[in-house]
Amino acid sequence: MDPNTNSKEEQDEDQYGVLLYYKYTQIPDLDDLYNFYNSNCNSLSLLGRVRLSTLGVNVTVGGKLSALKKHIGEVESYSLFEGTDFKLAACGRPSNDKVAEECGFTSLSIRIVKELVTLSCNPLIKSPEISHAGKHLSAAEFHFVLQKAGQLDPETEEHNRELVLLDARNLYETRIGKFHTPNVETLDPGIRQYSDLPSWIDDNSDQLQGKSVLMYCTGGIRCEMASAYIRSKGAGFENVFQLYGGIQRYLEQFPDGGFFRGKNFVFDHRISVGSSDANILGACLLCGTSYDDYSSRLRCTYCRMLVLVCDSCQQRKGSVYVCELCQNHHKGVGLTSIEILGISSLPSVETVSSDAKLSCQVPCRQANGTPKKLRILCLHGFRQNASSFKGRTASLAKKLKSIAELVFVDAPHELAFIYQPPSEPHNCTSPPTSPQQGTPLPPPSEHCKKKYAWLVAPDFHEKNESESWEMGDGPFDPLQYQQQTTGFNESLAYLKTVFAHEGPFDGVLGFSQGAAMAAAVAFAQQTQRTSSKAPEMQFRFVILCSGFGIKLLDQEFNKETMIKKCHCPSLHIFGKDHGKDRQIAKQESRELASLFDEGCSTVIEHDSGHIIPARAPYIDQIKDFLSRFL
């Protein structure tokens, strides 16, 4: 044997490579499998991500080709992994430390998870049975179907026009490469992350029903659950097919690209893999020139999705990057060009975070799915403001600081200062008394913070700066909230401004009157989705604390909508003992909770008054609810 041949084989074995594979199968002993991967991968010096669940495994690791081949052999010795598609590719070692770190190739991470891929962050949406996934098509079969699409069938003499191609990937992936077939309608959901796909499927089911749906993604795993979700919708959604092995196997079968244009985005240090076709599909976010290199890992200022910025534009100092999804939601550069958007002013916003650098631009998760803090918009109660509510919830914010960022905003309706006779010591709710006259005198305005409301009485008029204090009609009325029935439309428009300029938000927390408003906003979001309109305020959950049901729901939303309960995941927190909450009766909060679907709502009853409890066991229950959305 030629010694040079042995030398070349040894060099090839020492070459670096990347291995990707997944397998859906019932795992009888997770601990045993964990120990195997921990021992095997460490002994072979493999780095990357291993995800294990009772339903199977999802693995992306890198190392020497010889080590990766040994790993494959060991995995194949498990009968559970029979028929697994191992995608092994030779490539250079990670040269960009930032990319290697983001893609998880600087260490070995082995985790036991509930789902191999997170289909949805919404607890209401249950993952479908993987056995219902769409039929697998090989790369050659997939290509053949696309090739014959639209052609005349000699047997039926009809054209095949009932075929649609569905891209199951995220927007930033499709921007540098996608399938293009002239005779087939291609659907690009334009989503930030995979967990947004079920909502898109629900909103666009009319484009899928009755059609033959061909799905594709990077390596195939995302199509497994997504195709099963489509088929779970019932009649008219049976004909779903998926590209087995994903784009990666297709490009191996068709090196010239076939019907695929551009590059295939991958979640390892290679960043993307292309065909022999050198055409560039992507474009620079700022100048529009052809560009498809994500190695700089630049992200949108608002949602943190990866964006394409060419080398020249990266040299601009002080640039703020706004992805096209955020642009579509009217987010401008720096939030200072308000006049361009036709808005005269922005609401006053206060943010509580454990890290000042996070500011109001922290998303719920990065584009690659790495958990980040949840952003929760907080709506204060009647005759409060953002500052006072932030103070009242300081303990709550502190205990949630590792998972949530609370953003506080003033309500739009400013209330007049009021006081109750007889006079009490000088403070901002009771003015001092003049010794000479024995009459109440208003304190200096600079000593009092403005008070606001979301909902007001029908005879309400906005407070003028020149107005002094007003004497209340009588002592505190615990039923005053029943008269606060107007001002909803102004408040709703106001919150749309907040979402447009300070979003995105993962959830909305409302306290007392703020809870009533938050509930109405949840119904408004559902109504827009029902009417096929893109919701102007998108969030994933609501937290309603000491809230009450409001008649304006009947007034503002049609009866057809009210027949159906609100399906927004919700957490309801209120006192359980009658009398401890002097302002909102327990039954009122119960009725508010009854407006939400029981299948996706959680109720916490505490033994305190008109507060949001931040002590055990209530704080643990709150954290448990929020953890579903991380």
C-alpha positions as CSV (number, residue, x, y, z in Angstrom):
1,M,0.0,0.0,0.0
2,D,1.2,3.5,-0.9
3,P,2.5,5.1,2.4
4,N,1.3,8.5,1.0
5,T,-2.3,7.0,1.0
6,N,-2.0,6.2,4.7
7,S,-0.7,9.7,5.4
8,K,-3.7,11.3,3.6
9,E,-6.2,9.1,5.5
10,E,-4.6,10.1,8.8
11,Q,-4.8,13.8,7.8
12,D,-8.5,13.3,6.9
13,E,-9.2,11.7,10.2
14,D,-7.5,14.6,12.1
15,Q,-9.6,17.1,10.1
16,Y,-12.3,18.9,12.0
17,G,-16.0,18.2,11.4
18,V,-19.5,18.9,12.5
19,L,-22.1,16.2,13.2
20,L,-25.9,16.8,13.4
21,Y,-28.6,14.3,14.0
22,Y,-31.9,13.9,15.8
23,K,-34.2,11.0,16.5
24,Y,-37.7,10.9,17.8
25,T,-38.1,7.7,19.8
26,Q,-39.3,6.7,23.3
27,I,-36.4,6.9,25.8
28,P,-37.0,4.4,28.6
29,D,-34.1,5.6,30.9
30,L,-33.1,9.3,30.5
31,D,-30.5,9.1,33.2
32,D,-28.7,6.2,31.5
33,L,-28.7,8.0,28.2
34,Y,-27.4,11.2,29.9
35,N,-24.5,9.2,31.4
36,F,-23.7,7.7,28.0
37,Y,-23.5,11.1,26.2
38,N,-21.6,12.7,29.1
39,S,-19.0,9.9,29.1
40,N,-18.8,9.4,25.4
41,C,-18.6,13.1,24.3
42,N,-16.1,14.0,27.0
43,S,-13.8,11.1,26.2
44,L,-13.9,12.0,22.5
45,S,-13.4,15.8,23.2
46,L,-16.6,16.7,21.4
47,L,-18.1,20.2,21.9
48,G,-21.6,21.4,21.2
49,R,-25.2,20.8,22.2
50,V,-26.9,17.6,23.2
51,R,-30.6,17.8,24.1
52,L,-32.4,14.7,25.6
53,S,-36.0,14.2,26.3
54,T,-38.3,11.2,26.8
55,L,-39.2,11.6,23.2
56,G,-35.7,11.4,21.7
57,V,-32.5,13.3,21.1
58,N,-31.3,16.4,19.2
59,V,-27.5,16.7,18.8
60,T,-25.1,19.2,17.2
61,V,-21.5,18.5,18.1
62,G,-18.0,19.2,16.6
63,G,-14.6,17.6,16.9
64,K,-12.1,15.5,14.9
65,L,-13.7,13.5,12.1
66,S,-12.2,10.3,13.7
67,A,-13.9,11.1,17.0
68,L,-17.2,11.9,15.4
69,K,-17.2,8.6,13.5
70,K,-16.5,6.8,16.7
71,H,-19.4,8.6,18.3
72,I,-21.7,7.6,15.5
73,G,-20.7,4.0,16.0
74,E,-21.4,4.1,19.7
75,V,-24.8,5.7,19.2
76,E,-25.7,3.1,16.5
77,S,-25.1,0.4,19.1
78,Y,-28.3,1.5,20.8
79,S,-31.2,-0.2,19.1
80,L,-33.2,2.9,19.8
81,F,-31.3,4.9,17.2
82,E,-31.9,2.5,14.3
83,G,-32.4,4.4,11.1
84,T,-31.0,7.7,12.4
85,D,-29.8,10.1,9.7
86,F,-26.3,11.2,10.8
87,K,-25.2,14.4,8.9
88,L,-21.5,14.5,9.1
89,A,-19.6,17.3,7.4
90,A,-15.9,18.1,7.2
91,C,-15.1,21.8,7.8
92,G,-12.5,24.1,9.4
93,R,-12.3,24.7,13.1
94,P,-14.1,27.6,14.6
95,S,-12.0,30.7,13.8
96,N,-14.5,33.3,15.1
97,D,-14.6,33.1,18.9
98,K,-17.8,35.1,19.0
99,V,-19.6,32.8,16.6
100,A,-18.2,29.7,18.3
101,E,-19.5,30.9,21.7
102,E,-22.9,31.9,20.4
103,C,-23.3,28.6,18.6
104,G,-22.3,26.6,21.7
105,F,-19.0,25.3,20.3
106,T,-16.8,26.4,23.1
107,S,-18.1,23.8,25.6
108,L,-20.2,20.7,25.9
109,S,-23.8,21.2,26.9
110,I,-25.9,18.2,27.7
111,R,-29.4,19.0,29.0
112,I,-32.6,17.1,29.7
113,V,-35.5,19.1,28.2
114,K,-39.3,18.7,27.9
115,E,-39.2,19.2,24.1
116,L,-36.4,18.7,21.6
117,V,-37.6,21.8,19.8
118,T,-40.1,24.3,21.4
119,L,-43.1,24.3,19.2
120,S,-44.9,27.1,21.1
121,C,-44.4,29.2,24.2
122,N,-48.2,29.2,24.7
123,P,-49.2,26.7,27.4
124,L,-52.6,26.4,25.7
125,I,-51.0,24.9,22.6
126,K,-50.1,21.3,23.4
127,S,-47.5,19.6,21.3
128,P,-49.1,17.1,18.8
129,E,-48.2,13.5,18.7
130,I,-45.0,13.1,16.7
131,S,-46.5,9.9,15.2
132,H,-48.8,12.2,13.2
133,A,-45.9,14.0,11.5
134,G,-46.1,14.5,7.7
135,K,-44.8,11.9,5.3
136,H,-41.0,12.0,4.6
137,L,-39.9,12.7,1.1
138,S,-36.2,12.1,0.1
139,A,-34.3,14.9,-1.5
140,A,-34.9,13.2,-4.9
141,E,-38.6,12.7,-4.3
142,F,-39.0,16.3,-3.1
143,H,-37.2,17.6,-6.2
144,F,-39.4,15.5,-8.4
145,V,-42.6,16.8,-6.9
146,L,-41.5,20.4,-7.4
147,Q,-40.3,19.6,-10.9
148,K,-43.7,18.2,-11.9
149,A,-45.7,20.9,-10.2
150,G,-48.1,22.8,-12.5
151,Q,-47.5,20.3,-15.4
152,L,-50.4,18.7,-17.1
153,D,-51.3,15.2,-15.7
154,P,-51.7,12.9,-18.7
155,E,-54.2,10.7,-16.9
156,T,-56.5,13.5,-15.6
157,E,-55.6,16.2,-18.0
158,E,-55.6,18.6,-15.1
159,H,-52.9,20.9,-13.8
160,N,-51.6,20.4,-10.2
161,R,-52.4,23.8,-8.7
162,E,-53.1,22.5,-5.2
163,L,-49.5,22.4,-4.0
164,V,-47.9,24.9,-1.6
165,L,-44.4,25.0,-0.3
166,L,-44.0,26.0,3.4
167,D,-40.7,27.3,4.8
168,A,-40.7,26.3,8.5
169,R,-37.6,28.5,9.3
170,N,-37.2,31.9,10.8
171,L,-37.1,35.1,8.8
172,Y,-33.3,35.7,9.2
173,E,-32.7,32.3,7.7
174,T,-35.0,32.7,4.7
175,R,-33.4,36.0,3.9
176,I,-30.2,34.4,2.7
177,G,-31.7,31.2,1.1
178,K,-35.0,29.6,0.1
179,F,-36.6,27.3,-2.4
180,H,-38.0,29.0,-5.5
181,T,-40.2,27.1,-7.9
182,P,-42.1,29.2,-10.6
183,N,-45.2,26.9,-10.6
184,V,-45.5,26.5,-6.8
185,E,-46.7,29.1,-4.3
186,T,-44.1,29.5,-1.5
187,L,-45.2,30.5,1.9
188,D,-42.7,32.3,4.1
189,P,-44.2,32.9,7.6
190,G,-41.6,35.6,8.4
191,I,-41.3,34.6,12.0
192,R,-38.7,35.6,14.6
193,Q,-38.5,32.2,16.2
194,Y,-39.9,28.7,15.7
195,S,-42.3,28.9,18.6
196,D,-44.2,31.6,16.6
197,L,-45.0,29.2,13.8
198,P,-48.2,27.6,15.3
199,S,-49.8,31.0,15.6
200,W,-48.9,31.7,12.0
201,I,-50.4,28.4,11.0
202,D,-53.6,29.1,12.9
203,D,-53.9,32.6,11.3
204,N,-53.2,31.3,7.8
205,S,-54.9,27.9,7.8
206,D,-57.0,28.9,4.8
207,Q,-53.8,28.9,2.7
208,L,-53.1,25.3,3.8
209,Q,-56.5,23.6,4.0
210,G,-57.3,21.3,1.1
211,K,-53.8,21.7,-0.3
212,S,-50.8,19.3,-0.5
213,V,-48.3,21.0,1.8
214,L,-44.6,20.5,1.2
215,M,-42.5,21.6,4.2
216,Y,-38.8,22.1,4.6
217,C,-36.3,23.4,7.2
218,T,-32.6,23.2,7.8
219,G,-32.1,19.6,8.9
220,G,-35.7,18.2,9.2
221,I,-36.4,18.3,13.0
222,R,-38.6,21.5,12.9
223,C,-40.8,20.0,10.2
224,E,-41.5,17.0,12.4
225,M,-43.5,18.8,15.0
226,A,-44.8,21.5,12.7
227,S,-46.2,19.0,10.2
228,A,-47.8,17.1,13.0
229,Y,-49.4,20.3,14.2
230,I,-50.9,21.1,10.8
231,R,-52.2,17.5,10.5
232,S,-53.8,17.8,13.9
233,K,-56.1,20.5,12.6
234,G,-58.3,17.8,11.1
235,A,-60.1,17.5,7.8
236,G,-58.4,19.2,4.9
237,F,-55.0,19.1,6.5
238,E,-54.0,15.5,5.9
239,N,-51.7,15.9,2.9
240,V,-48.6,17.2,4.6
241,F,-45.1,16.2,3.4
242,Q,-41.7,17.1,4.7
243,L,-38.2,17.1,3.2
244,Y,-36.3,14.4,5.0
245,G,-32.9,15.5,6.1
246,G,-33.8,19.1,5.3
247,I,-32.0,21.5,3.0
248,Q,-28.7,20.0,4.0
249,R,-29.5,16.6,2.4
250,Y,-31.1,18.4,-0.6
251,L,-27.9,20.3,-1.4
252,E,-25.9,17.2,-1.0
253,Q,-28.1,15.6,-3.6
254,F,-28.2,18.7,-5.9
255,P,-24.8,20.4,-5.5
256,D,-25.8,23.1,-8.0
257,G,-28.7,24.1,-5.7
258,G,-31.5,22.6,-7.7
259,F,-34.6,24.6,-6.8
260,F,-32.9,26.1,-3.8
261,R,-31.4,29.6,-4.1
262,G,-28.8,31.2,-1.9
263,K,-27.3,29.7,1.3
264,N,-28.6,27.4,4.0
265,F,-28.3,29.0,7.4
266,V,-26.9,26.5,10.0
267,F,-26.7,26.7,13.8
268,D,-23.0,26.0,14.2
269,H,-19.8,27.9,13.5
270,R,-20.1,27.4,9.7
271,I,-23.0,29.9,9.8
272,S,-24.2,29.0,6.4
273,V,-23.6,26.4,3.7
274,G,-24.1,27.1,0.0
275,S,-24.3,25.3,-3.3
276,S,-22.0,25.8,-6.3
277,D,-24.4,28.7,-7.3
278,A,-22.5,31.8,-6.2
279,N,-25.6,34.1,-6.5
280,I,-26.3,36.1,-3.3
281,L,-29.9,36.2,-2.2
282,G,-29.6,38.4,0.9
283,A,-29.2,42.2,1.1
284,C,-27.7,44.7,3.6
285,L,-30.3,46.1,6.0
286,L,-28.9,49.6,5.7
287,C,-27.8,50.1,2.1
288,G,-29.5,47.3,0.3
289,T,-26.4,45.9,-1.4
290,S,-26.1,42.1,-1.9
291,Y,-24.9,40.5,1.3
292,D,-25.4,37.3,3.1
293,D,-22.7,37.0,5.8
294,Y,-24.0,36.7,9.4
295,S,-20.5,36.2,10.9
296,S,-20.6,39.7,12.6
297,R,-23.6,38.4,14.6
298,L,-25.2,41.9,14.6
299,R,-28.8,42.0,16.0
300,C,-31.8,44.2,15.9
301,T,-31.8,46.8,18.7
302,Y,-35.3,45.9,19.7
303,C,-36.0,42.2,19.2
304,R,-32.4,40.9,19.0
305,M,-33.0,39.0,15.8
306,L,-29.9,38.6,13.6
307,V,-29.6,41.2,10.8
308,L,-27.5,41.5,7.7
309,V,-25.2,44.6,7.7
310,C,-22.5,44.8,5.1
311,D,-18.8,45.4,6.0
312,S,-19.0,49.0,4.8
313,C,-22.1,49.9,6.9
314,Q,-20.6,48.2,9.9
315,Q,-18.0,50.9,10.0
316,R,-20.6,53.6,10.6
317,K,-20.4,54.8,14.2
318,G,-23.5,54.9,16.3
319,S,-25.6,52.9,14.0
320,V,-28.8,51.4,15.4
321,Y,-30.1,48.3,13.6
322,V,-33.9,47.8,13.2
323,C,-35.0,44.6,11.5
324,E,-37.8,44.6,9.0
325,L,-40.2,43.0,11.5
326,C,-39.7,45.8,14.0
327,Q,-39.9,48.3,11.1
328,N,-43.2,46.9,10.2
329,H,-44.3,47.6,13.8
330,H,-43.2,51.3,13.4
331,K,-40.1,51.1,15.5
332,G,-37.8,53.9,14.5
333,V,-34.2,54.6,15.2
334,G,-33.6,55.7,18.8
335,L,-37.2,56.5,19.5
336,T,-36.5,60.2,18.9
337,S,-38.0,60.6,15.4
338,I,-41.5,60.7,16.8
339,E,-42.7,63.4,14.4
340,I,-42.1,61.0,11.4
341,L,-44.5,58.6,12.9
342,G,-47.1,61.2,13.4
343,I,-47.2,60.9,17.2
344,S,-46.9,64.0,19.3
345,S,-45.5,62.5,22.5
346,L,-44.5,59.3,24.1
347,P,-46.0,58.0,27.4
348,S,-43.9,58.2,30.5
349,V,-42.2,54.9,31.0
350,E,-40.2,53.5,33.9
351,T,-38.2,50.3,33.8
352,V,-37.1,48.0,36.6
353,S,-34.3,45.6,35.7
354,S,-31.4,43.9,37.5
355,D,-29.1,45.1,34.7
356,A,-29.2,48.7,33.6
357,K,-27.6,47.8,30.3
358,L,-30.6,45.7,29.4
359,S,-32.8,48.8,29.3
360,C,-36.1,48.5,27.5
361,Q,-34.6,46.6,24.6
362,V,-34.3,43.1,26.2
363,P,-36.4,40.6,24.3
364,C,-38.0,37.5,25.6
365,R,-35.4,35.4,23.9
366,Q,-32.7,35.8,21.3
367,A,-33.2,34.7,17.8
368,N,-31.4,31.4,18.4
369,G,-33.8,30.6,21.2
370,T,-31.5,31.4,24.2
371,P,-33.8,32.4,27.1
372,K,-33.7,36.0,28.0
373,K,-35.7,38.0,30.5
374,L,-39.4,38.3,30.0
375,R,-40.5,41.9,29.4
376,I,-43.7,42.7,31.2
377,L,-45.7,45.9,30.8
378,C,-47.2,46.9,34.2
379,L,-50.5,48.9,34.4
380,H,-51.1,50.6,37.8
381,G,-54.4,51.0,39.6
382,F,-56.8,53.9,39.9
383,R,-55.3,57.2,41.2
384,Q,-51.7,55.8,41.0
385,N,-48.8,56.4,38.7
386,A,-45.9,54.5,37.2
387,S,-43.5,55.7,40.0
388,S,-45.8,54.8,42.9
389,F,-46.7,51.4,41.4
390,K,-43.0,50.7,40.9
391,G,-42.4,51.4,44.6
392,R,-45.3,49.1,45.6
393,T,-44.0,46.3,43.5
394,A,-40.3,46.7,44.4
395,S,-40.2,43.4,46.3
396,L,-41.9,41.6,43.5
397,A,-39.5,43.0,40.9
398,K,-36.5,42.0,43.1
399,K,-37.6,38.4,43.4
400,L,-38.4,38.1,39.7
401,K,-35.2,39.9,38.6
402,S,-33.5,36.8,37.2
403,I,-36.4,36.0,34.8
404,A,-38.4,39.2,34.3
405,E,-38.0,43.0,33.6
406,L,-41.0,45.1,34.7
407,V,-41.8,48.2,32.6
408,F,-44.1,50.7,34.2
409,V,-46.2,53.3,32.3
410,D,-48.6,56.1,33.4
411,A,-52.2,55.9,32.4
412,P,-53.4,58.6,30.0
413,H,-56.2,60.2,32.1
414,E,-54.8,62.7,34.7
415,L,-56.9,63.1,37.8
416,A,-57.5,66.1,39.9
417,F,-56.1,66.3,43.5
418,I,-58.8,65.5,46.1
419,Y,-58.9,65.4,49.8
420,Q,-61.4,64.2,52.4
421,P,-62.6,66.3,55.5
422,P,-61.7,66.4,58.3
423,S,-58.1,67.5,57.6
424,E,-55.3,65.2,58.3
425,P,-51.5,65.8,58.6
426,H,-49.9,67.5,55.6
427,N,-49.4,65.0,52.8
428,C,-50.4,64.6,49.2
429,T,-53.8,63.1,49.8
430,S,-54.9,65.5,52.6
431,P,-53.9,69.2,52.5
432,P,-53.0,71.2,55.6
433,T,-55.5,73.3,57.6
434,S,-55.1,77.0,58.1
435,P,-55.2,77.7,61.9
436,Q,-56.9,81.1,61.3
437,Q,-59.7,80.0,59.0
438,G,-60.0,76.2,59.8
439,T,-60.3,75.5,56.1
440,P,-58.3,73.1,54.1
441,L,-55.5,74.6,51.9
442,P,-53.9,72.8,49.0
443,P,-50.3,71.9,49.3
444,P,-47.7,73.2,46.8
445,S,-48.2,71.3,43.6
446,E,-44.5,70.4,43.5
447,H,-44.9,68.3,46.6
448,C,-47.5,66.0,44.9
449,K,-47.1,63.5,42.2
450,K,-49.7,63.4,39.5
451,K,-52.3,60.7,39.6
452,Y,-53.8,58.8,36.6
453,A,-56.5,56.4,35.6
454,W,-57.2,54.0,32.7
455,L,-61.0,54.2,33.1
456,V,-63.0,57.2,34.4
457,A,-66.5,58.1,35.2
458,P,-68.8,59.4,32.4
459,D,-68.7,63.0,33.8
460,F,-64.9,63.0,34.0
461,H,-63.0,66.1,32.8
462,E,-59.2,66.3,32.4
463,K,-57.4,68.2,35.2
464,N,-56.0,71.6,34.2
465,E,-52.7,72.8,35.7
466,S,-54.5,75.8,37.2
467,E,-57.0,73.7,39.1
468,S,-56.5,73.4,42.9
469,W,-57.5,70.6,45.1
470,E,-61.1,69.3,45.2
471,M,-63.1,68.1,48.2
472,G,-64.3,64.6,47.8
473,D,-68.0,63.8,47.9
474,G,-67.5,61.6,51.0
475,P,-65.3,58.9,52.5
476,F,-63.7,56.2,50.4
477,D,-66.3,54.3,48.4
478,P,-65.2,50.7,47.8
479,L,-67.7,50.5,44.9
480,Q,-66.2,53.5,43.0
481,Y,-64.8,51.2,40.3
482,Q,-68.3,50.4,39.1
483,Q,-68.6,54.0,37.9
484,Q,-65.3,53.9,36.0
485,T,-66.8,52.8,32.7
486,T,-65.5,55.3,30.1
487,G,-62.1,56.4,28.7
488,F,-61.4,52.9,27.3
489,N,-60.8,54.0,23.7
490,E,-58.3,56.7,24.7
491,S,-56.5,54.2,26.9
492,L,-56.4,51.6,24.2
493,A,-55.0,54.0,21.7
494,Y,-52.4,55.1,24.3
495,L,-51.3,51.6,24.9
496,K,-50.9,51.0,21.2
497,T,-48.4,53.8,21.2
498,V,-46.6,52.2,24.1
499,F,-46.4,48.9,22.3
500,A,-45.2,50.5,19.1
501,H,-42.4,52.4,20.7
502,E,-41.4,50.5,23.8
503,G,-42.2,47.0,22.8
504,P,-42.0,44.1,22.3
505,F,-43.5,42.8,25.5
506,D,-44.0,39.2,26.5
507,G,-46.9,40.0,28.8
508,V,-49.0,42.6,30.5
509,L,-49.5,42.8,34.3
510,G,-52.4,44.8,35.6
511,F,-53.3,45.8,39.2
512,S,-56.9,46.6,40.3
513,Q,-58.2,49.0,37.6
514,G,-55.1,48.2,35.6
515,A,-56.1,44.5,35.6
516,A,-59.5,45.5,34.2
517,M,-57.7,47.4,31.4
518,A,-55.3,44.5,30.8
519,A,-58.2,42.1,30.5
520,A,-59.8,44.4,27.9
521,V,-56.5,44.6,26.0
522,A,-56.4,40.8,25.9
523,F,-59.8,40.7,24.4
524,A,-58.8,43.4,21.9
525,Q,-55.9,41.3,20.8
526,Q,-58.1,38.2,20.4
527,T,-60.7,40.2,18.4
528,Q,-58.1,41.4,15.9
529,R,-56.8,37.9,15.4
530,T,-60.3,36.6,14.9
531,S,-60.9,39.2,12.3
532,S,-57.7,38.2,10.5
533,K,-56.1,41.6,11.3
534,A,-52.5,41.7,12.5
535,P,-52.7,42.6,16.2
536,E,-51.2,46.0,17.0
537,M,-50.4,44.8,20.6
538,Q,-48.9,41.4,20.6
539,F,-48.1,39.6,23.9
540,R,-48.2,36.0,25.2
541,F,-49.8,36.3,28.6
542,V,-51.6,38.5,31.1
543,I,-51.4,38.7,34.9
544,L,-54.5,40.2,36.5
545,C,-54.1,41.2,40.2
546,S,-57.0,42.2,42.3
547,G,-58.9,43.0,39.2
548,F,-62.6,43.4,38.4
549,G,-64.9,42.6,35.5
550,I,-66.0,45.7,33.5
551,K,-69.1,46.4,31.5
552,L,-67.2,48.0,28.8
553,L,-66.3,44.5,27.5
554,D,-69.9,44.2,26.4
555,Q,-69.8,47.7,25.0
556,E,-66.5,47.5,23.1
557,F,-66.6,43.9,21.8
558,N,-69.4,42.4,19.8
559,K,-71.6,39.6,21.3
560,E,-70.1,37.0,19.0
561,T,-66.7,37.6,20.5
562,M,-68.0,37.5,24.0
563,I,-69.5,34.1,23.5
564,K,-66.0,32.7,23.3
565,K,-63.8,33.1,26.3
566,C,-60.4,34.8,26.0
567,H,-57.7,32.3,25.1
568,C,-54.8,34.4,26.2
569,P,-52.8,32.5,28.9
570,S,-53.6,34.3,32.2
571,L,-52.7,34.4,35.8
572,H,-55.3,35.7,38.3
573,I,-54.1,36.9,41.8
574,F,-56.6,38.0,44.4
575,G,-57.5,37.7,48.1
576,K,-59.3,34.6,49.2
577,D,-60.9,35.9,52.5
578,H,-63.8,38.2,52.2
579,G,-63.1,41.6,53.7
580,K,-59.3,41.7,53.6
581,D,-59.4,43.5,50.2
582,R,-61.4,46.6,51.1
583,Q,-61.4,47.9,47.5
584,I,-62.2,45.0,45.2
585,A,-64.4,42.1,46.3
586,K,-63.2,38.6,45.8
587,Q,-66.2,37.8,43.7
588,E,-65.4,40.6,41.3
589,S,-61.9,39.1,40.7
590,R,-63.4,35.6,40.3
591,E,-65.8,36.9,37.6
592,L,-62.9,38.5,35.8
593,A,-61.1,35.2,35.8
594,S,-64.2,33.4,34.5
595,L,-63.9,35.4,31.3
596,F,-60.7,33.5,30.4
597,D,-60.4,30.0,29.2
598,E,-59.9,27.7,32.2
599,G,-57.6,25.5,30.1
600,C,-54.9,28.2,30.0
601,S,-55.6,30.2,33.2
602,T,-54.1,29.9,36.7
603,V,-55.6,31.3,39.9
604,I,-53.7,32.3,43.0
605,E,-55.8,33.2,46.0
606,H,-53.8,34.8,48.9
607,D,-54.6,35.8,52.5
608,S,-53.7,39.5,52.2
609,G,-55.5,42.6,51.1
610,H,-55.3,44.9,48.0
611,I,-51.7,43.9,47.1
612,I,-49.6,41.7,44.9
613,P,-48.0,39.2,47.3
614,A,-44.3,38.7,46.9
615,R,-43.7,36.0,49.7
616,A,-43.9,32.3,49.7
617,P,-45.7,30.3,48.6
618,Y,-47.3,32.9,46.2
619,I,-44.0,34.1,44.6
620,D,-43.1,30.5,43.8
621,Q,-46.5,30.1,42.0
622,I,-45.9,33.3,40.1
623,K,-42.5,32.2,39.0
624,D,-43.9,28.8,38.0
625,F,-46.4,30.6,35.7
626,L,-43.7,32.8,34.1
627,S,-41.3,29.9,33.6
628,R,-43.6,28.5,31.0
629,F,-42.8,31.4,28.7
630,L,-39.0,31.4,29.0
